[in-house]
Amino acid sequence: ILLFSLCVITSAFGLLMVYSATRYTLKDGAHFSREFIIMLLAIFLGIIAALFLSYFDYQVYTKFWPVIAVFCVIIMLVLFKWGTGPSSRPDARTWLSIGPINFQPSELVKIGFIITFGVHLDKVKEKINNIFSILQLGAHAAVPIVLVAATGDMGSALVFMVIAIVMMFVAGVHWGYFLGGIALVGAATPLIWTYVLKQLQKDRFLALIYPDLYPDIIYQQQRGLNAIGAGGITGQGLFKGAYTQAGAVPESQNDMIFSIICEELGLFGAVCVILLFVLMLWRMMVIANNAKDLYGALLVTGIMSHIAIQVVLNIAVVTNTIPNTGVILPFISYGGTSLVFLMAEMGLALSVSKGIRLDTIE
């Protein structure tokens, strides 16, 4: 109940901030923006999805993991034919349109990956540090990472990578393999820079070091940082942020919503938001630690790491600490389908939590 309540509270707060971030777009006589209405509907559908999935025994997904895995690969491959990208990234293939609905398949694939990778880890738990098991796990994780990166979404590819690493760590993979992986990535960095990253992605790195040379690239982050500074300790007041209400921060309802929180609610509001996430992650950690089996613990660990890395990446981008990744702030940033899928993940976590309560009663 606590985890579910925290998710609903955080989503409701996100709805309020999306309303504030889009008030300047309202036409005469309009009370709510399109983004506000879509997010409100997403919260409603997400709550239904979470409650629905929570009533199923999470072990049922172990029977269908091959189907889930194949579906995830197919939906990502579909993007290379029919996918589209944002106006700023015409080369990307990250979005899929189905009638009036636009969504990022990678958000759905995150759920599928957590389920299938958890099953895989559970199946090899007795020989998890065997080199062949590690290679198989690495290949499993590489499939979504490579496919998502190939569509132009390096931010989500990084999220998949962190989810896989944390789940493997919890499953008992020896730390030596992680050190080897770090060394391998370090050695491959020049090749990644030269042959993997597109020019825009390289420019985003360079813009942090030489902002004067890349004013168009760093513009969004600098505007967000200015909004944060304008908020001070207590903020300028809800619906009163100068940058927010003038629409001066690009994509303020999406990637940059944390800057809106800081401008209008100040450091106090920012700390409260971070505490909400800390409580959410703490509760999931408790559920994972007390799960009745390894698979249940891995499911919750995957969900926990998904939320944690997105929070870290989003806030780091807004505070101009890392290049822009396009990763949203979970439950708070505008995004209808992404919010529904996040709530669906919470349904899986609640299913694991329900198993703990039943064991306690017995």
Secondary structure, 3 states (H helix, E strand, C coil): CHHHHHHHHHHHHHHHHHHHHHHHHCCCCCCCCHHHHHHHHHHHHHHHHHHHHHCCCHHHHHHCHHHHHHHHHHHHHHHHHHCECCCCCCCCCCEEEECCEEECHHHHHHHHHHHHHHHHHHHCHHHCCCHHHHHHHHHHHHHHHHHHHHCCCHHHHHHHHHHHHHHHHHHCCCHHHHHHHHHHHHHHHHHHHHHHCCHHHHHHHHHHHCHHHCHHHHHHHHHHHHHHHHHCCCCCCCCCCHHHHCCCCCCCCCCCHHHHHHHHHHHHHHHHHHHHHHHHHHHHHHHHHCCCCHHHHHHHHHHHHHHHHHHHHHHHHHCCCCCCCCCCCCCCCCCHHHHHHHHHHHHHHHHHHHHHHHHHHC
